[in-house]
Amino acid sequence: MKTKILIVDDEHGIVDMIQSYFQKQYDILTAYSGQEALQKIASNPDLILLDINMPDMDGLTVCQKVRDYITCPILFLTARIESSDKIIGFQAGADDYIVKPFDLDELGARIAAHLRREQRRQSNSAVRFFGELALDYSARTATINSQSIPLSKREFEIVELLSLNAGQVFDRERIYELVWGLDGDGNSDTIMEHIRKIRAKFAAHTLHNYIETVWGCGYRWNA
């Protein structure tokens, strides 16, 4: 399996240039905004090339959001050359700085060096970001703006089911069957109470309603 590299830059020309240069050597993922980068990170890239200056969410913010959940090298792409900017980048969790304009051969050498140095074990962690909410399905944890949300086993399983099937409506009976199993000793009414508790825990940290009620039908994940 090829090493996966995620390229994040709002300048399509730069993304196309880097992708063309490395596509035979690596499996290339691309994103053109900070929000799109958060989605693509769910594919567990082995290295991230991350532009700092992006309009919707800058690279520093993206790096700060994901650094607690991923271990892969993050290399900033930027036109900034001030030492203070580099310090800020390293403090945010970056591993290296690539100053634009850059030589592709040098970029390739730096990427190879970081991948060799990393030699990290293949991570089984599966993290997805939904706005302020980060769900780590391997560690079975939920955080909102870096604040841990204490979900019970069943509560997390409900969140997991709905979030992994965003947009799909599940009625109470189906949720109970999938989470508790056919041999569960309760009934579907318990779903209402669990979802009430989940919503209350989320509401303490965000105004966003992640679990939407579809009247007469059930519930669905509101990403």
C-alpha positions as a LaTeX table, in Angstrom:
\begin{tabular}{lrrr}
\hline
Residue & $x$ (\AA) & $y$ (\AA) & $z$ (\AA) \\
\hline
Met1 & 0.00 & 0.00 & 0.00 \\
Lys2 & 1.35 & 3.41 & $-0.99$ \\
Thr3 & 2.12 & 6.06 & 1.57 \\
Lys4 & $-0.70$ & 8.62 & 1.69 \\
Ile5 & 0.06 & 12.33 & 1.54 \\
Leu6 & $-2.61$ & 14.98 & 2.04 \\
Ile7 & $-2.00$ & 18.29 & 0.24 \\
Val8 & $-4.02$ & 21.23 & 1.61 \\
Asp9 & $-3.84$ & 24.57 & $-0.19$ \\
Asp10 & $-6.49$ & 26.94 & $-1.54$ \\
Glu11 & $-4.29$ & 27.63 & $-4.59$ \\
His12 & $-5.28$ & 24.95 & $-7.11$ \\
Gly13 & $-2.14$ & 25.50 & $-9.17$ \\
Ile14 & 0.14 & 24.60 & $-6.27$ \\
Val15 & $-1.91$ & 21.52 & $-5.40$ \\
Asp16 & $-1.87$ & 20.37 & $-9.03$ \\
Met17 & 1.89 & 20.91 & $-9.28$ \\
Ile18 & 2.70 & 18.93 & $-6.15$ \\
Gln19 & 0.22 & 16.19 & $-7.01$ \\
Ser20 & 1.66 & 15.78 & $-10.51$ \\
Tyr21 & 5.20 & 15.55 & $-9.13$ \\
Phe22 & 4.49 & 12.98 & $-6.41$ \\
Gln23 & 1.54 & 10.94 & $-7.73$ \\
Lys24 & 3.68 & 8.06 & $-9.00$ \\
Gln25 & 5.45 & 7.75 & $-5.66$ \\
Tyr26 & 2.65 & 8.38 & $-3.19$ \\
Asp27 & $-1.11$ & 8.08 & $-2.90$ \\
Ile28 & $-2.15$ & 11.75 & $-3.05$ \\
Leu29 & $-5.18$ & 13.24 & $-1.29$ \\
Thr30 & $-6.11$ & 16.87 & $-1.90$ \\
Ala31 & $-8.10$ & 19.52 & $-0.06$ \\
Tyr32 & $-8.62$ & 23.19 & $-0.91$ \\
Ser33 & $-9.85$ & 24.52 & 2.43 \\
Gly34 & $-9.44$ & 23.94 & 6.15 \\
Gln35 & $-12.88$ & 22.40 & 6.49 \\
Glu36 & $-12.22$ & 19.99 & 3.61 \\
Ala37 & $-8.89$ & 19.09 & 5.21 \\
Leu38 & $-10.65$ & 18.02 & 8.42 \\
Gln39 & $-12.80$ & 15.65 & 6.36 \\
Lys40 & $-9.88$ & 14.19 & 4.41 \\
Ile41 & $-7.88$ & 13.58 & 7.60 \\
Ala42 & $-10.40$ & 10.81 & 8.36 \\
Ser43 & $-8.51$ & 8.85 & 5.65 \\
Asn44 & $-5.47$ & 8.73 & 7.98 \\
Pro45 & $-2.75$ & 10.29 & 5.78 \\
Asp46 & 0.88 & 9.45 & 6.56 \\
Leu47 & 2.00 & 13.06 & 6.05 \\
Ile48 & 0.23 & 16.40 & 5.59 \\
Leu49 & 1.40 & 19.38 & 3.52 \\
Leu50 & $-0.63$ & 22.25 & 4.96 \\
Asp51 & $-0.86$ & 25.81 & 3.67 \\
Ile52 & $-1.11$ & 28.43 & 6.42 \\
Asn53 & $-2.96$ & 31.19 & 4.57 \\
Met54 & $-6.44$ & 29.91 & 3.72 \\
Pro55 & $-9.60$ & 32.01 & 3.89 \\
Asp56 & $-12.12$ & 29.88 & 5.81 \\
Met57 & $-9.86$ & 28.19 & 8.34 \\
Asp58 & $-6.13$ & 28.78 & 8.30 \\
Gly59 & $-3.50$ & 26.08 & 8.56 \\
Leu60 & $-2.57$ & 26.97 & 12.12 \\
Thr61 & $-6.15$ & 26.36 & 13.24 \\
Val62 & $-6.37$ & 23.08 & 11.33 \\
Cys63 & $-3.11$ & 21.91 & 12.89 \\
Gln64 & $-4.25$ & 22.82 & 16.39 \\
Lys65 & $-7.57$ & 20.99 & 15.89 \\
Val66 & $-6.06$ & 17.71 & 14.71 \\
Arg67 & $-2.71$ & 17.49 & 16.48 \\
Asp68 & $-4.13$ & 15.75 & 19.57 \\
Tyr69 & $-5.61$ & 13.01 & 17.38 \\
Ile70 & $-3.00$ & 12.25 & 14.74 \\
Thr71 & 0.72 & 11.56 & 14.92 \\
Cys72 & 1.76 & 11.97 & 11.29 \\
Pro73 & 4.22 & 14.73 & 10.26 \\
Ile74 & 2.67 & 18.07 & 9.34 \\
Leu75 & 4.70 & 20.32 & 7.04 \\
Phe76 & 3.53 & 23.91 & 6.66 \\
Leu77 & 3.55 & 25.52 & 3.22 \\
Thr78 & 3.74 & 29.28 & 3.49 \\
Ala79 & 5.08 & 32.49 & 2.00 \\
Arg80 & 5.85 & 33.78 & 5.51 \\
Ile81 & 9.50 & 33.85 & 6.44 \\
Glu82 & 9.57 & 35.66 & 9.79 \\
Ser83 & 11.09 & 33.68 & 12.66 \\
Ser84 & 8.11 & 34.57 & 14.86 \\
Asp85 & 5.76 & 32.94 & 12.32 \\
Lys86 & 7.85 & 29.77 & 12.34 \\
Ile87 & 7.79 & 29.65 & 16.13 \\
Ile88 & 3.99 & 29.97 & 16.12 \\
Gly89 & 3.78 & 27.15 & 13.59 \\
Phe90 & 5.99 & 24.83 & 15.61 \\
Gln91 & 4.02 & 25.62 & 18.75 \\
Ala92 & 0.83 & 24.67 & 16.89 \\
Gly93 & 2.29 & 21.23 & 16.24 \\
Ala94 & 4.03 & 21.52 & 12.87 \\
Asp95 & 7.10 & 19.39 & 12.15 \\
Asp96 & 8.64 & 21.54 & 9.42 \\
Tyr97 & 8.28 & 24.71 & 7.36 \\
Ile98 & 8.41 & 24.82 & 3.56 \\
Val99 & 8.71 & 28.41 & 2.30 \\
Lys100 & 7.11 & 29.33 & $-1.02$ \\
Pro101 & 8.35 & 29.32 & $-3.70$ \\
Phe102 & 10.05 & 25.98 & $-3.09$ \\
Asp103 & 12.07 & 23.49 & $-5.12$ \\
Leu104 & 10.13 & 20.27 & $-5.71$ \\
Asp105 & 13.24 & 18.11 & $-5.37$ \\
Glu106 & 13.97 & 19.66 & $-1.97$ \\
Leu107 & 10.34 & 19.21 & $-0.95$ \\
Gly108 & 10.57 & 15.55 & $-1.97$ \\
Ala109 & 13.73 & 15.09 & 0.08 \\
Arg110 & 12.13 & 16.65 & 3.15 \\
Ile111 & 9.02 & 14.50 & 2.81 \\
Ala112 & 11.13 & 11.35 & 2.50 \\
Ala113 & 13.22 & 12.37 & 5.51 \\
His114 & 10.16 & 12.94 & 7.68 \\
Leu115 & 8.60 & 9.64 & 6.63 \\
Arg116 & 11.83 & 7.78 & 7.38 \\
Arg117 & 12.20 & 9.52 & 10.73 \\
Glu118 & 8.62 & 8.87 & 11.65 \\
Gln119 & 8.58 & 5.15 & 10.86 \\
Arg120 & 5.48 & 5.13 & 12.93 \\
Arg121 & 3.30 & 2.10 & 13.41 \\
Gln122 & 0.17 & 2.01 & 11.30 \\
Ser123 & $-2.45$ & 3.74 & 13.38 \\
Asn124 & $-5.87$ & 2.14 & 13.75 \\
Ser125 & $-7.29$ & 5.38 & 15.08 \\
Ala126 & $-10.32$ & 6.60 & 13.18 \\
Val127 & $-11.15$ & 10.23 & 13.95 \\
Arg128 & $-13.87$ & 12.31 & 12.36 \\
Phe129 & $-14.57$ & 16.00 & 12.85 \\
Phe130 & $-18.05$ & 17.52 & 12.85 \\
Gly131 & $-17.53$ & 21.23 & 13.34 \\
Glu132 & $-16.56$ & 21.69 & 17.00 \\
Leu133 & $-17.04$ & 17.99 & 17.74 \\
Ala134 & $-14.29$ & 15.37 & 17.33 \\
Leu135 & $-15.15$ & 11.68 & 17.59 \\
Asp136 & $-12.42$ & 9.09 & 18.03 \\
Tyr137 & $-14.09$ & 5.78 & 17.22 \\
Ser138 & $-11.07$ & 3.72 & 18.27 \\
Ala139 & $-10.60$ & 5.38 & 21.65 \\
Arg140 & $-14.39$ & 5.81 & 21.90 \\
Thr141 & $-14.10$ & 9.41 & 23.02 \\
Ala142 & $-15.90$ & 12.63 & 22.14 \\
Thr143 & $-14.51$ & 16.13 & 22.55 \\
Ile144 & $-15.94$ & 19.56 & 21.79 \\
Asn145 & $-13.40$ & 22.37 & 21.52 \\
Ser146 & $-10.90$ & 20.08 & 23.28 \\
Gln147 & $-13.32$ & 19.54 & 26.19 \\
Ser148 & $-14.00$ & 15.86 & 26.88 \\
Ile149 & $-17.65$ & 14.81 & 26.76 \\
Pro150 & $-18.33$ & 11.95 & 29.24 \\
Leu151 & $-20.51$ & 9.58 & 27.22 \\
Ser152 & $-21.56$ & 6.19 & 28.55 \\
Lys153 & $-20.94$ & 3.06 & 26.49 \\
Arg154 & $-24.49$ & 3.03 & 25.10 \\
Glu155 & $-24.50$ & 6.79 & 24.53 \\
Phe156 & $-21.31$ & 6.59 & 22.49 \\
Glu157 & $-22.68$ & 3.64 & 20.50 \\
Ile158 & $-25.76$ & 5.69 & 19.58 \\
Val159 & $-23.56$ & 8.65 & 18.56 \\
Glu160 & $-21.32$ & 6.27 & 16.60 \\
Leu161 & $-24.27$ & 4.71 & 14.75 \\
Leu162 & $-25.83$ & 8.04 & 13.79 \\
Ser163 & $-22.60$ & 9.90 & 12.95 \\
Leu164 & $-21.24$ & 7.13 & 10.74 \\
Asn165 & $-24.52$ & 7.21 & 8.81 \\
Ala166 & $-25.01$ & 10.98 & 8.67 \\
Gly167 & $-28.26$ & 12.00 & 6.99 \\
Gln168 & $-29.90$ & 8.59 & 7.38 \\
Val169 & $-33.01$ & 8.44 & 9.57 \\
Phe170 & $-33.21$ & 5.71 & 12.21 \\
Asp171 & $-36.38$ & 5.02 & 14.16 \\
Arg172 & $-36.16$ & 4.10 & 17.84 \\
Glu173 & $-36.73$ & 0.41 & 17.23 \\
Arg174 & $-33.90$ & 0.24 & 14.69 \\
Ile175 & $-31.48$ & 2.09 & 16.96 \\
Tyr176 & $-32.33$ & $-0.23$ & 19.84 \\
Glu177 & $-31.87$ & $-3.31$ & 17.65 \\
Leu178 & $-28.49$ & $-2.14$ & 16.32 \\
Val179 & $-27.09$ & $-0.92$ & 19.65 \\
Trp180 & $-28.58$ & $-3.31$ & 22.21 \\
Gly181 & $-29.05$ & $-6.28$ & 19.87 \\
Leu182 & $-32.05$ & $-8.49$ & 19.35 \\
Asp183 & $-31.57$ & $-10.02$ & 22.80 \\
Gly184 & $-31.70$ & $-6.72$ & 24.67 \\
Asp185 & $-33.78$ & $-6.82$ & 27.83 \\
Gly186 & $-35.25$ & $-3.32$ & 27.51 \\
Asn187 & $-37.36$ & $-1.56$ & 24.89 \\
Ser188 & $-37.08$ & 1.25 & 22.37 \\
Asp189 & $-38.39$ & 3.85 & 24.85 \\
Thr190 & $-34.95$ & 3.89 & 26.44 \\
Ile191 & $-33.59$ & 5.47 & 23.22 \\
Met192 & $-35.43$ & 8.71 & 23.98 \\
Glu193 & $-33.81$ & 8.96 & 27.40 \\
His194 & $-30.32$ & 8.20 & 26.09 \\
Ile195 & $-30.63$ & 10.78 & 23.32 \\
Arg196 & $-31.93$ & 13.34 & 25.83 \\
Lys197 & $-28.79$ & 12.78 & 27.93 \\
Ile198 & $-26.49$ & 12.98 & 24.89 \\
Arg199 & $-28.06$ & 16.24 & 23.81 \\
Ala200 & $-27.71$ & 17.71 & 27.30 \\
Lys201 & $-24.02$ & 16.78 & 27.46 \\
Phe202 & $-23.37$ & 18.28 & 24.03 \\
Ala203 & $-25.43$ & 21.40 & 24.81 \\
Ala204 & $-23.14$ & 22.22 & 27.73 \\
His205 & $-20.37$ & 22.88 & 25.20 \\
Thr206 & $-22.00$ & 23.84 & 21.89 \\
Leu207 & $-25.17$ & 25.39 & 20.46 \\
His208 & $-25.17$ & 22.96 & 17.53 \\
Asn209 & $-27.82$ & 20.21 & 17.65 \\
Tyr210 & $-26.00$ & 17.15 & 16.35 \\
Ile211 & $-28.93$ & 14.73 & 16.78 \\
Glu212 & $-31.97$ & 15.95 & 14.90 \\
Thr213 & $-35.50$ & 14.67 & 15.51 \\
Val214 & $-37.40$ & 13.78 & 12.35 \\
Trp215 & $-40.95$ & 13.92 & 13.63 \\
Gly216 & $-42.87$ & 10.70 & 13.16 \\
Cys217 & $-39.79$ & 8.94 & 11.78 \\
Gly218 & $-36.90$ & 8.93 & 14.25 \\
Tyr219 & $-33.49$ & 10.57 & 14.50 \\
Arg220 & $-30.64$ & 11.51 & 12.20 \\
Trp221 & $-27.17$ & 13.01 & 12.54 \\
Asn222 & $-26.99$ & 16.72 & 11.74 \\
Ala223 & $-23.36$ & 17.23 & 10.71 \\
\hline
\end{tabular}
